[in-house]
Amino acid sequence: MTRILPAPRILRLPAAMILLTICGGLPFSSTAAALAEVTDFGPNPTNLRMFLYIPDNAPVHPAVLVGIHWCHGTAQAFYGGNRYKVLADQYKYMVIYPNANSDDSCFDVHSQGTLTHDGGGDALGIASMVRYVIKNNNADSTRVYAAGHSSGGMMCNVLAGSYPDLFKAVSASAGVPFGCFGGGTSSWNDSCAKGLIVKTGESWGDMVRAAFPGYAGPRPRMQIWHGEKDDILNFINFGEAIKQWCNVLGIDATPATTEANTPKTNYTRLRYSDDNGTVMIEAVKGADQSHNISIVDADVIKFFGLDNPTALNGIRHRRHSAPGISLRIEPSSPQGIRLSVASRPGRIGVRLFQLDGREIASFAERFRADGRRDIVLPHPGRRTAVALVAVTVDGVPAVRRHLLISTLSPR
């Protein structure tokens, strides 16, 4: 259920969410983009509130950013306190803004429930929000991200650990490692906040792995921001988080690159890569920054890849098929473009693009076992066109293929 907010900064929710234009394949709405509250979005044991922003002319299958506020903050404060909404208008991703329901408006990053996959707590409420937009707003399940500051930054670490099946990457600003605030009944952990909890990378990693026993799928990429003069959540937590996620992701804890005065003067950016050279962790520290470190919102969006949604993660213009994955293109019919996808188990995404990069249509489903699925995607328009079809498995590019579309319907 969606409820429109009366606040002056907030307009009306789009009335038509997934209507297609005849030639562009893009959705349009009959009202301007607006921030609106969504209720009844699924399991929500701590009674969080959910606010949703969908930009005008969002694609058929938009990416999702979860923007998470700080202690004593609100969803509306986060909405107006950074550039994620402005960048959403530019890059056409939707934004979920959770609102904490605690006395100090901090998120639950300490309870056993929140630190366990589908175990409860605030993390389950946020996971329900994500699942809601995937089901009800046609969001792309392979492109879900989270960004937050302070309590929101801590929650980003929690979501990466408890829900690696939902999130592709997170950006945590002024946070702490997953589980650092856990182990007690209080929402505040003074030892963690003061940087007194120091562990090996393996010990930190074991805490993450225990959150979702038996999970063997991909883990989110991590971006970490921290001020060296942080007097609320000690800078020690920056290094501890790096140790934790290097262990979880199975990568070398020695940075592959170190860049001074990047992305700002007196900042240092460290990047940690896997064996293929993919940056899995990007850690940024500000030498002169306090708890309220100034982050570069555009760099967060760039790390997620949301600034270039038509680049297809580098797979444009090249034919490719990963082992065990196949795509068969059937003759077109008046109903649409017929494709047949065979794959191993995993989250399968099929996206059809015009060569100018605009998304025409998409399909997503989880394969529980090896199998083949026949699907039909709508035509991009009334004329013969060349398009690109891309298949991902668990968010990783698997097949790319150009195809000639000859629409059968008359002009």
C-alpha positions as CSV (number, residue, x, y, z in Angstrom):
1,M,0.0,0.0,0.0
2,T,1.3,3.4,-0.9
3,R,0.5,6.6,1.1
4,I,1.3,10.1,-0.3
5,L,3.1,12.4,2.1
6,P,1.8,15.9,2.7
7,A,5.2,17.4,3.5
8,P,6.2,20.5,1.4
9,R,9.3,18.9,-0.1
10,I,7.4,15.8,-1.2
11,L,5.0,15.7,-4.2
12,R,2.8,12.9,-5.5
13,L,3.7,9.3,-6.2
14,P,3.6,8.4,-9.9
15,A,0.2,7.0,-10.8
16,A,1.4,4.8,-13.7
17,M,4.5,2.9,-12.7
18,I,5.3,0.6,-15.7
19,L,3.6,2.0,-18.8
20,L,5.6,1.8,-22.0
21,T,6.0,4.4,-24.7
22,I,5.4,3.1,-28.2
23,C,8.8,3.6,-29.6
24,G,11.3,4.2,-26.8
25,G,10.4,1.2,-24.6
26,L,10.7,3.5,-21.5
27,P,8.1,3.8,-18.8
28,F,6.4,7.1,-18.1
29,S,4.2,8.4,-15.3
30,S,1.2,10.8,-15.4
31,T,2.6,12.8,-12.5
32,A,5.9,14.2,-11.5
33,A,8.4,12.1,-9.6
34,A,7.8,12.3,-5.9
35,L,8.8,10.8,-2.5
36,A,6.1,8.7,-1.0
37,E,5.6,6.4,1.9
38,V,4.9,2.7,1.2
39,T,3.2,0.6,3.8
40,D,2.4,-3.2,4.1
41,F,5.7,-4.0,2.3
42,G,6.3,-7.3,4.0
43,P,7.8,-8.7,7.2
44,N,8.8,-5.7,9.4
45,P,9.3,-6.8,13.0
46,T,10.6,-3.4,14.2
47,N,8.0,-1.2,12.4
48,L,10.4,0.7,10.2
49,R,8.8,3.2,7.8
50,M,9.6,2.9,4.0
51,F,9.8,5.9,1.7
52,L,10.3,5.4,-2.1
53,Y,11.5,7.8,-4.8
54,I,11.1,6.7,-8.5
55,P,12.4,9.2,-11.0
56,D,10.5,10.3,-14.1
57,N,11.2,8.1,-17.2
58,A,12.7,5.3,-15.1
59,P,13.7,2.3,-17.3
60,V,11.6,-0.8,-17.4
61,H,13.8,-2.6,-14.9
62,P,15.5,0.1,-12.7
63,A,18.3,-0.4,-10.3
64,V,17.7,0.2,-6.6
65,L,19.7,2.3,-4.1
66,V,18.8,2.0,-0.4
67,G,19.7,5.3,1.3
68,I,20.1,4.9,5.1
69,H,20.1,7.8,7.5
70,W,22.2,8.5,10.6
71,C,21.2,8.4,14.3
72,H,18.7,11.1,15.2
73,G,18.0,11.4,11.5
74,T,15.0,10.6,9.3
75,A,14.3,9.3,5.8
76,Q,13.3,12.9,4.8
77,A,16.6,14.3,6.2
78,F,18.6,11.8,4.1
79,Y,16.5,12.5,1.1
80,G,17.3,16.2,1.3
81,G,20.8,15.9,2.7
82,N,22.8,14.5,-0.2
83,R,22.7,14.3,-4.0
84,Y,21.4,10.7,-4.4
85,K,18.0,12.0,-5.4
86,V,19.5,14.4,-7.9
87,L,21.7,11.6,-9.3
88,A,18.7,9.3,-9.4
89,D,17.0,11.9,-11.7
90,Q,20.1,11.8,-13.9
91,Y,20.8,8.1,-13.9
92,K,17.3,6.7,-13.5
93,Y,17.6,4.4,-10.5
94,M,15.0,4.3,-7.7
95,V,15.8,5.1,-4.1
96,I,14.4,3.4,-0.9
97,Y,14.7,5.6,2.2
98,P,14.1,3.5,5.4
99,N,13.2,5.4,8.6
100,A,14.3,4.0,12.0
101,N,11.7,3.4,14.7
102,S,13.8,3.7,17.9
103,D,14.0,6.3,20.7
104,D,17.2,7.7,19.3
105,S,16.3,7.1,15.6
106,C,19.4,4.8,15.3
107,F,19.1,1.5,13.4
108,D,19.4,-1.9,15.0
109,V,22.9,-3.1,14.2
110,H,23.4,-5.2,17.3
111,S,20.6,-7.7,17.8
112,Q,21.0,-11.4,16.9
113,G,18.0,-11.1,14.6
114,T,19.4,-8.2,12.5
115,L,22.7,-10.0,12.3
116,T,21.1,-13.2,10.9
117,H,19.6,-13.8,7.5
118,D,15.8,-13.5,7.7
119,G,16.2,-13.5,11.5
120,G,14.4,-10.3,12.3
121,G,15.5,-6.8,13.4
122,D,15.8,-3.7,11.2
123,A,17.8,-5.6,8.6
124,L,14.8,-7.8,7.8
125,G,12.5,-4.8,7.4
126,I,14.9,-3.2,4.9
127,A,15.3,-6.6,3.1
128,S,11.5,-6.6,2.8
129,M,11.5,-3.2,1.3
130,V,14.0,-4.4,-1.4
131,R,11.9,-7.5,-2.1
132,Y,8.8,-5.4,-2.3
133,V,10.2,-3.1,-5.1
134,I,11.5,-6.1,-7.0
135,K,8.1,-7.7,-7.0
136,N,5.8,-4.7,-7.2
137,N,7.9,-2.1,-9.1
138,N,9.8,-4.3,-11.5
139,A,13.2,-3.4,-9.9
140,D,16.3,-5.2,-11.2
141,S,17.2,-7.8,-8.6
142,T,20.8,-7.9,-9.9
143,R,21.4,-4.2,-9.3
144,V,20.6,-3.5,-5.6
145,Y,22.9,-1.2,-3.6
146,A,23.0,0.5,-0.2
147,A,24.6,3.7,1.0
148,G,24.5,5.2,4.5
149,H,26.3,7.3,7.1
150,S,27.0,6.6,10.8
151,S,24.1,4.3,12.0
152,G,23.3,4.0,8.3
153,G,26.9,3.1,7.5
154,M,26.8,0.4,10.2
155,M,23.6,-0.9,8.7
156,C,25.2,-1.1,5.3
157,N,27.8,-3.5,6.8
158,V,25.0,-5.4,8.4
159,L,23.1,-5.7,5.1
160,A,26.2,-6.9,3.3
161,G,26.7,-9.6,5.9
162,S,23.1,-10.7,6.5
163,Y,21.7,-10.3,3.0
164,P,24.5,-11.0,0.4
165,D,21.9,-12.5,-1.8
166,L,20.1,-9.2,-2.2
167,F,22.9,-6.6,-2.4
168,K,25.5,-6.2,-5.2
169,A,27.6,-3.5,-3.4
170,V,27.3,-1.1,-0.4
171,S,28.9,2.1,0.6
172,A,29.4,2.6,4.3
173,S,30.4,6.0,5.7
174,A,31.6,6.4,9.3
175,G,30.5,2.8,10.2
176,V,31.9,-0.2,12.0
177,P,32.6,-3.9,10.9
178,F,29.7,-6.3,10.7
179,G,28.8,-7.6,14.2
180,C,31.0,-5.1,16.0
181,F,28.0,-3.7,18.0
182,G,26.6,-7.2,18.6
183,G,26.8,-9.4,21.6
184,G,24.8,-7.3,24.1
185,T,21.3,-6.1,24.9
186,S,22.1,-2.4,24.4
187,S,21.9,-0.7,21.0
188,W,25.2,1.1,21.8
189,N,28.6,-0.7,22.2
190,D,31.1,1.6,23.8
191,S,34.0,-0.8,23.2
192,C,33.4,-0.9,19.5
193,A,32.7,2.8,19.2
194,K,36.1,3.5,20.9
195,G,38.0,1.2,18.6
196,L,38.8,-1.3,21.4
197,I,37.6,-4.4,19.5
198,V,40.4,-5.7,17.3
199,K,40.3,-9.1,15.7
200,T,42.0,-11.0,12.9
201,G,40.5,-10.9,9.5
202,E,39.4,-14.5,9.8
203,S,37.7,-13.9,13.1
204,W,35.8,-10.9,11.7
205,G,35.0,-13.0,8.6
206,D,33.6,-15.8,10.6
207,M,31.1,-13.4,12.1
208,V,29.9,-12.6,8.6
209,R,29.7,-16.2,7.4
210,A,27.8,-17.2,10.5
211,A,25.0,-14.7,9.6
212,F,23.9,-16.8,6.6
213,P,25.1,-20.4,7.2
214,G,25.6,-22.4,4.0
215,Y,25.5,-19.4,1.7
216,A,27.9,-19.9,-1.2
217,G,26.9,-17.2,-3.6
218,P,28.6,-13.9,-4.5
219,R,29.3,-11.3,-1.8
220,P,28.7,-7.6,-2.2
221,R,31.6,-5.3,-3.2
222,M,32.4,-2.8,-0.4
223,Q,33.1,0.9,-0.3
224,I,34.2,2.3,3.1
225,W,34.6,6.0,4.1
226,H,36.0,7.2,7.4
227,G,37.5,10.3,9.0
228,E,40.8,9.9,10.8
229,K,39.6,12.4,13.4
230,D,36.3,10.6,14.1
231,D,35.5,11.0,17.8
232,I,32.2,9.1,17.7
233,L,33.2,5.8,15.9
234,N,36.9,5.6,16.2
235,F,39.0,5.4,13.1
236,I,40.4,2.0,14.2
237,N,37.1,0.6,12.8
238,F,38.2,1.6,9.3
239,G,41.1,-0.9,9.3
240,E,39.0,-3.6,11.1
241,A,36.3,-3.3,8.4
242,I,38.9,-3.7,5.7
243,K,40.4,-6.8,7.4
244,Q,36.9,-8.3,7.7
245,W,35.8,-7.8,4.1
246,C,39.1,-8.8,2.6
247,N,38.7,-12.1,4.4
248,V,35.1,-12.5,3.5
249,L,35.8,-11.7,-0.2
250,G,39.0,-13.9,-0.3
251,I,41.3,-11.1,-1.4
252,D,44.7,-9.8,-0.4
253,A,44.6,-7.4,2.5
254,T,47.4,-5.4,0.8
255,P,45.9,-2.6,-1.3
256,A,46.5,-3.0,-5.1
257,T,46.6,0.8,-5.4
258,T,47.0,3.8,-3.0
259,E,46.1,7.3,-4.3
260,A,46.9,10.4,-2.3
261,N,44.6,13.5,-2.4
262,T,41.8,11.4,-4.0
263,P,38.9,12.1,-4.3
264,K,39.7,15.3,-2.3
265,T,42.7,17.0,-0.9
266,N,43.9,15.2,2.3
267,Y,41.9,12.1,1.4
268,T,43.5,8.8,0.5
269,R,41.9,6.1,-1.6
270,L,42.9,2.5,-1.3
271,R,41.7,-0.2,-3.6
272,Y,41.7,-4.0,-3.0
273,S,41.3,-6.3,-6.0
274,D,40.6,-9.9,-6.7
275,D,42.8,-12.1,-8.9
276,N,41.0,-10.8,-12.0
277,G,41.8,-7.2,-11.2
278,T,38.2,-6.3,-10.2
279,V,38.1,-3.8,-7.4
280,M,36.2,-5.5,-4.6
281,I,36.9,-3.0,-1.8
282,E,37.4,0.8,-2.2
283,A,38.4,2.4,1.1
284,V,38.7,6.2,1.5
285,K,40.1,7.9,4.6
286,G,40.1,11.7,5.3
287,A,43.0,12.9,7.3
288,D,41.3,16.1,8.4
289,Q,37.8,14.6,8.7
290,S,35.6,14.1,11.8
291,H,32.7,11.7,12.2
292,N,30.7,13.8,9.7
293,I,33.2,13.0,6.9
294,S,32.3,14.7,3.6
295,I,31.8,12.0,1.0
296,V,31.5,12.5,-2.7
297,D,28.1,11.1,-3.6
298,A,29.0,10.9,-7.3
299,D,31.9,8.6,-6.4
300,V,29.6,6.3,-4.6
301,I,27.3,6.1,-7.6
302,K,30.4,5.5,-9.8
303,F,31.6,2.7,-7.6
304,F,28.2,1.1,-7.9
305,G,28.3,1.6,-11.7
306,L,25.0,3.5,-11.6
307,D,26.6,6.5,-13.4
308,N,26.8,4.4,-16.7
309,P,23.8,2.2,-16.7
310,T,24.1,1.6,-20.5
311,A,27.7,0.3,-20.4
312,L,26.5,-3.1,-19.4
313,N,29.5,-3.6,-17.2
314,G,31.9,-3.5,-20.2
315,I,30.1,-6.2,-22.3
316,R,28.9,-4.0,-25.1
317,H,30.0,-4.6,-28.7
318,R,31.5,-8.0,-28.0
319,R,30.0,-11.5,-28.5
320,H,30.6,-13.7,-25.5
321,S,29.2,-16.8,-23.7
322,A,30.3,-18.1,-20.3
323,P,30.7,-21.9,-19.8
324,G,27.5,-23.6,-19.0
325,I,25.3,-20.7,-20.1
326,S,23.6,-20.6,-23.5
327,L,21.2,-18.2,-25.3
328,R,19.1,-19.3,-28.2
329,I,17.4,-16.6,-30.3
330,E,14.2,-17.9,-31.8
331,P,12.3,-16.3,-34.8
332,S,10.4,-13.2,-33.7
333,S,6.6,-13.3,-33.5
334,P,4.0,-10.6,-33.3
335,Q,4.1,-11.1,-29.5
336,G,7.7,-10.2,-29.2
337,I,11.3,-11.4,-29.3
338,R,11.6,-15.0,-28.4
339,L,14.7,-16.2,-26.4
340,S,15.6,-19.4,-24.8
341,V,18.1,-19.3,-21.9
342,A,19.9,-22.4,-20.4
343,S,21.8,-21.9,-17.2
344,R,23.2,-23.3,-14.0
345,P,21.4,-22.4,-10.7
346,G,21.5,-18.7,-9.8
347,R,19.8,-15.3,-10.3
348,I,19.3,-15.0,-14.0
349,G,18.8,-11.6,-15.6
350,V,18.1,-11.0,-19.3
351,R,18.1,-7.5,-20.5
352,L,17.5,-6.2,-24.1
353,F,19.1,-2.9,-25.1
354,Q,19.0,-0.6,-28.1
355,L,22.4,0.3,-29.4
356,D,22.1,3.8,-28.0
357,G,22.1,2.1,-24.6
358,R,18.4,2.5,-23.7
359,E,16.9,-0.6,-22.0
360,I,14.0,-2.0,-24.0
361,A,12.9,-4.9,-21.8
362,S,14.1,-7.3,-19.2
363,F,13.4,-10.6,-17.4
364,A,14.7,-11.9,-14.0
365,E,14.2,-15.2,-12.2
366,R,16.1,-17.5,-9.9
367,F,17.0,-20.9,-11.3
368,R,16.9,-23.4,-8.5
369,A,18.6,-26.1,-10.7
370,D,20.1,-26.5,-14.1
371,G,17.5,-25.8,-16.7
372,R,16.2,-23.9,-19.7
373,R,13.5,-21.2,-19.8
374,D,11.7,-19.8,-22.9
375,I,10.9,-16.1,-22.6
376,V,9.3,-13.4,-24.7
377,L,10.4,-9.8,-24.6
378,P,8.5,-7.0,-26.2
379,H,9.6,-5.4,-29.5
380,P,11.4,-2.1,-29.3
381,G,9.3,-0.5,-31.9
382,R,7.8,-0.8,-35.4
383,R,10.9,-0.8,-37.5
384,T,13.7,-3.3,-38.1
385,A,16.5,-2.6,-35.5
386,V,19.7,-4.0,-34.2
387,A,19.8,-4.6,-30.4
388,L,22.0,-6.2,-27.8
389,V,20.8,-8.9,-25.4
390,A,22.8,-9.4,-22.2
391,V,22.4,-12.3,-19.7
392,T,23.8,-12.2,-16.2
393,V,24.1,-15.0,-13.6
394,D,24.2,-13.7,-10.0
395,G,25.0,-10.3,-11.4
396,V,28.0,-11.5,-13.4
397,P,27.9,-11.0,-17.2
398,A,27.5,-14.4,-18.8
399,V,26.2,-13.9,-22.4
400,R,26.2,-11.0,-24.8
401,R,24.7,-11.1,-28.3
402,H,23.7,-8.7,-31.0
403,L,20.5,-9.5,-32.9
404,L,18.5,-8.1,-35.8
405,I,14.9,-7.5,-34.9
406,S,12.4,-7.5,-37.7
407,T,9.0,-6.4,-36.3
408,L,6.2,-8.1,-38.0
409,S,3.4,-5.6,-37.2
410,P,2.6,-3.1,-40.0
411,R,3.4,0.6,-39.7
